[in-house]
C-alpha cells in the first residue's frame, strides 16, 4: 500500500535538480505517483469485497459501529460527588464500574460536614478512591478487538469539599467532564421528589447526570448486584440508560432484564384504547431487538419483557417487586424548574420503589 510513487517523486525531484532527469521524465514519474495513489483505494475495496469476511472481523466491525454512536464508550472524564452515606457508597461503586469499562479518569469530590477533622476527611477521601479503583479492577474493558480486553485501571483524583459548598462542584465541573454522578444523604425531599441539597449540587452541571439512591438489598450501598432492571421505550435516553446498565452488569456479573412498557391509553385515557396493529408490534420488537443486540455487544445476559396497557411506573414497580431485582437503571430527562425533576413517572418510581435506583439523565 505504501509503494505508490511517493518515494519516487522525492528521488525524481533530486534527479531533476541535479540534471540527471529531464522534465519529461520527471512529469511521467509524478503522473505515475498520482494515478497509482488514486487507483489504490477502489482497487483495494474491489479486491477485498471478493474475500469472505470471517466472524471475528464482522464482530469487530459491528462493535466499532456501535461504539461510534455509543454513550459509555464516548465518555472520557467522570466527576463524582459523594459523601459517606449509603447513597455515596453506591455511587462510588457504580462510577468505578463505568470508569473501568474504558479507563476513564475520574475526579471525586468528597463532601463532608463543615467541621470535619482533617484525619477523618483524608481517610474518607482515600477510601472512596480505593473503592472506585477496586470497582474498576473488576471490570473488563470494552474493546473492538476481543484480544485487547483488559482489566480496568482508572486514574482517580480525590478532593475534599464541604457539604454546603455546592459551588465547589460547579467550579470543578467547568474543567470539562462528560458525566456527573451524585450520591449524597437525604436525597429525597420532605414533600416528595428530590431534596434541595442535590438540586444545588447538580444545578452547576449542564451535562449528563447520574443520581444513585441505595435501597432494598443495596440499602448499605454495598453487596452483590445480582439482577438489574432496565425500563426501555425506544428513545435515545432509555437506550443510553440500557448501555450504562449493561456496563454495570459486565462489571458485577449481573443478569439484566429489559422491560418495554407499551401503554394502551393516551391523553389521560380520554380517547380509550389504542388498537395494537402490526406496525406497533413491529416497533416493539425492533426496540427489544436493538436492546438485545446492545447487550450482546456488552457481553451482558439480557432477558426482554413486554408489558401492555399499563402505566409505566406501575409496570416498573410491579416487575421490580416480584423479580427480586437489586438495581433499577432508569433513563430520564431533566425538566426545567427550581428543583431537580425528572418527570411524573420517575417521581413515582422514586417515591414508591424499595429497590436501589440509578437515574441517568443524558
C-alpha positions in Angstrom: 0.0 0.0 0.0 2.9 2.3 0.6 4.7 1.7 -2.8 2.6 4.1 -4.8 5.2 6.6 -6.0 5.8 8.9 -3.1 9.5 7.9 -2.7 10.0 8.0 -6.5 8.8 11.7 -6.5 11.4 12.6 -4.0 14.2 10.8 -5.9 12.9 12.4 -9.2 13.0 15.8 -7.6 16.6 15.3 -6.6 17.4 13.9 -10.0 15.8 16.9 -11.7 17.7 19.4 -9.6 20.9 17.6 -10.3 20.3 17.5 -14.1 20.1 13.7 -14.2 16.3 13.6 -15.2 14.7 15.6 -17.9 11.4 17.5 -17.3 9.5 15.0 -19.4 10.8 12.1 -17.3 10.0 14.0 -14.1 6.5 14.6 -15.3 6.0 10.9 -16.1 7.1 9.9 -12.6 4.8 12.4 -10.9 1.9 11.3 -13.1 2.5 7.7 -12.2 2.5 8.6 -8.4 -0.8 10.5 -8.7 -2.5 7.8 -10.8 -1.4 4.9 -8.5 -2.4 6.8 -5.4 -5.9 7.5 -6.7 -6.3 4.0 -8.1 -5.3 2.1 -5.0 -8.4 2.7 -2.8 -11.1 1.5 -5.3 -9.0 -1.4 -6.4 -8.4 -2.5 -2.8 -12.1 -2.3 -2.0 -12.9 -4.3 -5.1 -10.4 -7.0 -4.2 -11.4 -7.3 -0.6 -15.1 -7.4 -1.5 -14.4 -10.8 -3.1 -13.0 -12.3 0.1 -15.3 -13.9 2.6 -15.5 -12.0 5.9 -14.6 -14.0 9.0 -16.8 -14.0 12.1 -14.2 -12.2 14.2 -13.8 -9.4 11.6 -17.6 -9.0 11.2 -17.9 -8.8 15.0 -15.2 -6.2 15.2 -16.9 -4.0 12.6 -20.2 -4.3 14.4 -18.6 -3.3 17.7 -16.8 -0.4 16.1 -20.1 0.8 14.6 -21.9 0.6 18.0 -19.0 2.3 19.8 -19.1 5.2 17.3 -22.7 6.1 18.4 -22.5 4.7 21.9 -22.8 6.6 25.2 -20.4 4.8 27.6 -17.5 4.3 25.1 -17.5 8.1 24.3 -17.4 9.2 28.0 -13.9 10.5 28.6 -13.9 12.1 32.1 -16.2 11.4 35.1 -17.0 13.7 38.1 -18.2 12.0 41.2 -19.8 14.0 44.1 -20.4 11.8 47.2 -20.5 11.8 50.9 -20.2 8.9 53.4 -23.8 7.8 53.2 -25.0 4.5 51.6 -26.1 6.6 48.5 -22.5 7.8 48.3 -21.1 4.2 48.6 -23.4 3.0 45.8 -22.4 6.0 43.6 -18.7 5.2 44.1 -19.2 1.6 43.2 -21.2 2.4 40.1 -18.8 5.1 39.0 -15.9 2.7 39.2 -17.7 0.1 37.0 -18.4 2.8 34.4 -14.9 4.2 34.5 -13.3 0.8 34.4 -15.1 -0.1 31.1 -12.8 2.3 29.2 -10.1 3.5 31.6 -11.9 6.9 32.1 -10.1 9.3 34.5 -12.4 10.1 37.5 -12.4 13.0 39.9 -14.0 12.5 43.3 -15.4 15.5 45.3 -15.8 14.1 48.8 -18.5 16.1 50.5 -18.4 16.3 54.3 -19.6 18.3 57.3 -18.4 21.8 57.9 -16.2 20.7 60.9 -14.8 17.5 59.6 -11.5 16.6 61.3 -8.6 16.6 58.8 -7.6 13.0 59.6 -11.1 11.7 59.1 -11.5 13.7 55.9 -8.3 12.3 54.5 -9.4 8.7 55.4 -12.8 9.1 53.8 -11.2 10.5 50.7 -8.7 7.7 50.3 -11.4 5.0 51.0 -13.6 6.5 48.2 -10.6 6.5 45.9 -9.8 2.8 46.6 -13.4 1.8 46.1 -13.5 3.4 42.7 -10.3 1.7 41.7 -11.5 -1.7 43.1 -14.7 -1.5 41.2 -12.8 -0.6 38.0 -10.5 -3.5 38.5 -13.4 -5.9 38.4 -14.5 -4.6 35.0 -13.2 -6.0 31.7 -12.7 -3.1 29.3 -14.9 -2.9 26.2 -12.7 -3.1 23.1 -13.4 -3.7 19.5 -10.8 -6.5 19.4 -11.6 -9.3 21.8 -7.9 -10.0 22.3 -7.5 -6.4 23.6 -9.8 -6.9 26.6 -8.1 -6.0 29.8 -9.0 -5.3 33.4 -9.9 -1.7 34.0 -7.4 0.7 35.6 -8.6 4.2 36.5 -6.7 7.3 37.3 -8.6 8.8 40.3 -8.2 12.3 41.8 -9.9 13.0 45.1 -10.7 16.4 46.6 -12.4 17.3 49.8 -15.2 19.9 49.9 -17.8 21.0 52.5 -21.3 19.7 52.1 -22.8 23.2 52.0 -20.4 24.3 49.2 -22.3 23.2 46.1 -20.4 26.0 44.3 -17.3 23.7 44.6 -18.9 21.1 42.4 -19.9 23.8 39.8 -16.3 25.1 39.8 -14.9 21.7 39.2 -17.5 20.9 36.6 -16.2 23.8 34.5 -13.0 21.9 33.9 -14.7 19.7 31.4 -16.5 16.4 32.4 -18.7 14.1 30.4 -20.8 12.7 33.3 -21.6 13.8 36.9 -22.5 11.0 39.3 -24.1 12.1 42.6 -24.6 10.1 45.8 -25.4 12.0 49.0 -27.5 11.5 52.1 -31.1 12.7 52.4 -31.7 12.5 48.6 -35.5 12.6 48.9 -37.3 15.9 49.9 -39.7 16.1 52.8 -42.6 16.5 50.4 -41.6 14.0 47.9 -39.2 14.3 44.9 -35.6 15.3 45.3 -34.3 17.5 48.2 -32.8 21.0 48.0 -29.2 19.8 48.6 -28.9 17.7 45.5 -30.7 20.4 43.5 -28.0 22.9 44.5 -25.2 20.4 43.6 -26.5 19.5 40.1 -27.5 23.0 39.1 -23.9 23.8 38.3 -23.6 20.9 35.8 -25.2 21.0 32.4 -24.1 17.7 31.0 -25.3 14.1 31.5 -26.2 13.4 35.1 -26.5 10.2 37.2 -28.1 10.0 40.6 -27.6 6.9 42.8 -30.1 6.0 45.5 -29.4 3.0 47.7 -32.3 0.7 48.8 -33.5 -2.8 49.1 -30.7 -5.3 49.1 -28.3 -2.4 48.4 -29.5 -0.4 51.4 -26.0 -0.1 52.6 -24.6 0.8 49.2 -22.6 -2.4 49.1 -23.4 -6.1 48.4 -23.7 -8.1 45.2 -25.8 -6.8 42.4 -27.4 -10.0 41.1 -30.2 -8.6 38.9 -30.6 -5.3 37.1 -33.9 -4.0 35.7 -33.7 -1.5 32.8 -37.0 0.0 31.5 -36.8 0.9 27.8 -39.2 2.8 25.5 -37.2 3.2 22.2 -35.9 6.7 23.0 -32.2 7.7 23.0 -32.5 8.4 26.7 -33.6 4.9 27.5 -31.0 3.4 25.2 -28.2 5.2 26.9 -29.5 4.1 30.2 -29.5 0.5 28.9 -26.0 0.8 27.7 -25.0 2.1 31.2 -26.8 -0.8 32.8 -25.0 -3.3 30.6 -21.7 -1.8 31.6 -22.6 -2.2 35.3 -23.8 -5.8 34.6 -20.5 -6.6 32.9 -18.6 -5.4 35.9 -20.8 -7.0 38.5 -21.6 -10.2 36.7 -25.3 -9.3 36.9 -28.3 -10.6 35.0 -30.3 -7.9 33.1 -33.9 -7.6 32.2 -35.1 -5.0 29.7 -38.7 -4.1 30.3 -40.7 -2.4 27.5 -44.0 -0.9 28.5 -46.5 -0.4 25.7 -49.2 1.8 27.1 -52.6 1.2 25.6 -54.0 4.6 26.5 -53.4 8.2 25.6 -54.5 11.7 26.6 -55.3 10.7 30.1 -57.5 7.8 28.9 -60.0 10.2 27.4 -59.7 8.5 24.0 -59.9 5.0 25.2 -57.7 2.1 24.0 -55.3 2.3 21.1 -55.6 -0.5 18.6 -52.5 -2.6 18.7 -51.8 -3.0 15.0 -48.9 -4.7 13.2 -46.9 -1.5 13.0 -47.0 -1.1 16.7 -45.9 -4.7 17.3 -43.1 -4.3 14.8 -41.9 -1.2 16.6 -41.9 -3.0 20.0 -40.0 -6.0 18.5 -37.5 -3.6 16.9 -36.8 -1.8 20.2 -36.3 -5.1 22.1 -34.1 -6.5 19.4 -31.9 -3.4 19.4 -31.5 -3.7 23.2 -30.7 -7.4 22.9 -28.0 -6.6 20.3 -26.6 -3.9 22.5 -26.5 -6.4 25.4 -24.6 -8.8 23.2 -22.0 -6.1 22.4 -21.5 -5.5 26.1 -21.4 -9.3 26.9 -24.4 -8.9 29.2 -27.0 -11.6 29.7 -30.3 -9.9 28.7 -33.9 -11.0 29.2 -36.5 -8.9 27.5 -40.1 -8.5 28.6 -43.1 -6.6 27.3 -46.0 -5.1 29.3 -49.1 -3.9 27.5 -51.8 -1.4 28.5 -50.4 -0.4 31.9 -48.9 2.8 33.3 -45.1 2.7 33.0 -44.4 3.4 36.7 -46.9 0.6 37.7 -45.2 -1.9 35.4 -41.7 -1.0 36.6 -42.6 -1.1 40.3 -44.5 -4.4 39.9 -41.7 -6.0 37.9 -39.1 -4.8 40.4 -41.1 -6.1 43.3 -41.8 -9.6 42.0 -38.5 -10.1 40.1 -36.1 -9.7 43.1 -34.0 -7.0 41.4 -31.2 -5.3 43.2 -31.0 -2.2 41.0 -33.2 -0.2 38.6 -31.4 1.8 35.9 -33.8 4.4 34.5 -33.2 6.8 31.7 -34.8 10.2 32.4 -34.9 13.8 31.1 -34.2 16.8 33.3 -37.1 19.2 33.4 -36.8 22.9 34.0 -37.7 24.3 37.4 -36.4 25.3 40.7 -36.0 21.7 41.9 -34.5 18.7 40.3 -37.3 16.9 38.5 -37.2 14.0 36.0 -41.0 13.8 35.3 -44.0 12.2 36.9 -43.0 8.6 36.1 -39.6 9.0 37.6 -41.1 10.8 40.6 -43.5 7.9 41.2 -40.6 5.4 41.0 -38.5 7.5 43.4 -41.3 7.7 45.9 -42.6 4.1 45.8 -39.7 1.9 44.9 -37.8 -0.1 47.6 -35.1 -1.1 45.2 -31.9 0.8 44.6 -32.2 3.2 41.7 -29.8 4.8 39.3 -31.4 7.8 37.4 -29.5 8.6 34.2 -30.3 12.0 32.6 -28.4 12.1 29.3 
